[in-house]
Amino acid sequence: MAKLLLGVSGGIAAFKALEFVRLATERGHAVRVIQTHSSKRFVGTASFAALTGAPVLSGEFERDPLRGSFPGEPLGEHDPASHLALVGAADVFVIAPASANTIAKLANGLADNLLTNAALAARCPLIVAPAMNHRMFEHPATQANIALLRERGVTIIEPGTGRLATPGEHGIGRLAEPAELLAACEVALAPNSSWRGRGVLVTAGGTREPIDAVRHIANRSSGRMGFAIAEAALGRGAEVVVIAANVSLQRDPRIRYIDVESTEQLATACAAEAETADVLVMCAAVADLRPAAELNGKLSRGATDRLTLELEATPDILAGLAAARRNGQKLVGFAAEHGAQGIERAREKLQGKQVDMIVYNDISSEGIGFDSPDNEVTLITAKGEQHLPRAPKSTIAMQLIEAIEALQP
Ligand code: CTP
């Protein structure tokens, strides 16, 4: 458990900081929040206070009812002499969202509110997550300020690209996802993370097997779980490659993506990439059967009123990679099973595919699995089983990365 100090500045993305606090407290961290005055126009202090279990501070002259302590700590005997007690005690200080104005103040060493005072006084790792309109973010002044902060050792969490708060505006400037912010905090807390520099290969999405020039057999996998795992590994400092089978989700510029469609393409890409991967997480939903032969051109309705497709089994990519694995390489498979005895079938896959872990989920449960933001899984290893209760896929991904770390070499 660590002491995380969160600075929230004024921006529409302040609402995402609430989710960050929820995730961080769920992971057992103690969180205190400093808000700028303008951030309170977006999210009120009561929300942060309720989630952290501690009062929120904004001004340099405000008294801290908790006397500079974090939730779970004994209350200090005296009022701290300095308004900087909180940042003095924090293990990491993360500013999210960081507005253009706050970033400019940080770059210039201004200290006109508690947040900027705390940033100047911070001796712990400082993480800044910009969020703003794309024209403001791309402005040379903002870019220069960010470059300066980076030079001074501040960790910058790049904003994402996508739809922005202003209707019709699209571009770079969206605050990084809360799970990514938390992963960055955890890396800062453990700079010698065992993931640093390790090669992680994740497959995501679902394959498509062509029937004719326009039709295919597909499955419902969205790629969300695989992308979340890749982001969690990235957050821990790993070098991440994702083989994405038909995934149309937002991408992280720090991850290398290889796009594939069919099982055959996935198998080829896996064989090439597995050579340098230390960990392989086979999250993609791979077709078990494919049309034995692709029909030429587009099959027309007039041609026939009944059609029999002959299907053939696809190669088991994961089992093939396991058979050819390098010394020390870790392999994780998934088993999306339906209903009763699903867990037994998943246990059999651990042996059958000769992998280190099977992530089992019951896709007959409502609200988890395919295309949903949540999941609930059981991690099966030779040593035992660990149930991860229903949570956002980003949280499950972080827990999975920890469990992989705990696998013996
Ligand atoms: N898998 C694979 N190649 C395949 C089929 C599956 O690499 N042709 C991988 C999946 O990515 C997953 C694991 O194997 O990590 C289990 O997939 P699943 O479809 O549950 O198992 P199957 O071996 O196909 O067995 P069954 O469909 O009979 O349950």
Residues whose N, C-alpha, C, O or C-beta is under 5 A from the ligand:
A	BS01	CTP	M282 C283 A284 V286 A287 D288 T314 P315 D316 I317 L318 G333 F334 A335 A336
